[in-house]
Amino acid sequence: MSAKILLINGSPRPQNNSSYLLDKAREGVLSVSDVEYKLFEFSGRTFHGCKGTCTAYCMKNGTYSQKDDLQEFMELYLWADGIVWAVPTYHAGPPAQVKAALDRLGNVMSSYFKMKLPRFNKPTGIIVTGSSRYGGQEYVVDFMLQSITTTRNLIVGGESPKANMGVVGYASTWEPGSILEDTVSLEASVEMGRNVALTTKIIKAGIEEIAPELSERYFPDRMFEARRGRDEDIDMAWQKKESL
Ligand SMILES: Cc1cc2nc3c(=O)[nH]c(=O)nc-3n(C[C@H](O)[C@H](O)[C@H](O)COP(=O)(O)O)c2cc1C
């Protein structure tokens, strides 16, 4: 059983501390057999905020009316069987670019499938860094965990006592590389990467094993293919007219 893992670096900075943690996660991912990975970096890319006014376009096309780097992000997201995110803390939350990407990814998929999202079931691990010891990293972890369930994916927790719901790093200065002093978060990131890769293989094998029992919702590729072949009428009040 092979697995495709997407490593996502949510830092907008070209040189950043998140990359040190994500490198460690990659080490963990590659300690598992038959795994390939791709890296997606927010740095150098543009993500506009969702305007909400173009939902009809998303609903019809399953893509975005605003042209920026989100299309590439969505293609890689759909490619992945499992995901590891490394995200900095900005104002006790994720950077605006990460929030914008998740707002729009979530909205395009939920409107395209009229809220009946595929069950993506991608095992997903979270790694967060901040420059204060208790700088709000836990709120970023919390936001990301909510995003995982909202997009019908699966949370991979950390290994106690180094990490719990996600890996939390403390970069003592704003300088890239200062995270290297926080050896606990580096070790926890290796474990997170390995656990995401292993859980991904377990979930893929499980889906294959009980495939005849599962509805189409468990096969996102088939749902996208079926939806592409259907040109639905777009009605912004569809919730009132269709039984849910
Ligand atoms: C706009 C901005 C807001 C920040 N807000 C926080 C914060 O609320 N808490 C914190 O611990 N660090 C905060 N930081 C520091 C970064 O989280 C820290 O430098 C981190 O290492 C950045 O990740 P990166 O190096 O991967 O870009 C902030 C940095 C910036 C630029």
The ligand as a MOL file (V3000), in Angstrom:
LIG
                    3D

  0  0  0     0  0            999 V3000
M  V30 BEGIN CTAB
M  V30 COUNTS 31 33 0 0 0
M  V30 BEGIN ATOM
M  V30 1 C 2.1850 39.5920 11.7410 0
M  V30 2 C 2.8370 38.7130 12.7700 0
M  V30 3 C 2.1200 38.3540 13.8900 0
M  V30 4 C 2.6910 37.5100 14.8650 0
M  V30 5 N 1.9330 37.1410 15.9280 0
M  V30 6 C 2.4350 36.2610 16.8370 0
M  V30 7 C 1.6390 35.8140 17.9260 0
M  V30 8 O 0.4880 36.1860 18.1030 0
M  V30 9 N 2.1890 34.9260 18.7830 0
M  V30 10 C 3.4750 34.4550 18.6340 0
M  V30 11 O 3.9120 33.6320 19.4490 0
M  V30 12 N 4.2520 34.8710 17.5970 0
M  V30 13 C 3.7540 35.7410 16.6880 0
M  V30 14 N 4.5240 36.1450 15.6260 0
M  V30 15 C 5.8750 35.5800 15.4420 0
M  V30 16 C 5.8750 34.3930 14.4950 0
M  V30 17 O 4.8780 33.4650 14.8110 0
M  V30 18 C 7.2290 33.6930 14.5810 0
M  V30 19 O 8.2320 34.5990 14.1780 0
M  V30 20 C 7.2870 32.4320 13.7380 0
M  V30 21 O 8.5610 31.8450 13.8670 0
M  V30 22 C 7.0080 32.7420 12.3010 0
M  V30 23 O 6.9890 31.5390 11.5580 0
M  V30 24 P 7.8850 31.4160 10.2610 0
M  V30 25 O 9.3020 31.6760 10.7020 0
M  V30 26 O 7.6630 29.9960 9.8320 0
M  V30 27 O 7.4160 32.4270 9.2830 0
M  V30 28 C 4.0100 37.0170 14.6830 0
M  V30 29 C 4.7320 37.4030 13.5360 0
M  V30 30 C 4.1590 38.2410 12.5990 0
M  V30 31 C 4.9690 38.6350 11.3670 0
M  V30 END ATOM
M  V30 BEGIN BOND
M  V30 1 1 1 2
M  V30 2 1 2 3
M  V30 3 2 2 30
M  V30 4 2 3 4
M  V30 5 1 4 5
M  V30 6 1 4 28
M  V30 7 2 5 6
M  V30 8 1 6 7
M  V30 9 1 6 13
M  V30 10 2 7 8
M  V30 11 1 7 9
M  V30 12 1 9 10
M  V30 13 2 10 11
M  V30 14 1 10 12
M  V30 15 2 12 13
M  V30 16 1 13 14
M  V30 17 1 14 15
M  V30 18 1 14 28
M  V30 19 1 15 16
M  V30 20 1 16 17
M  V30 21 1 16 18
M  V30 22 1 18 19
M  V30 23 1 18 20
M  V30 24 1 20 21
M  V30 25 1 20 22
M  V30 26 1 22 23
M  V30 27 1 23 24
M  V30 28 2 24 25
M  V30 29 1 24 26
M  V30 30 1 24 27
M  V30 31 2 28 29
M  V30 32 1 29 30
M  V30 33 1 30 31
M  V30 END BOND
M  V30 END CTAB
M  END
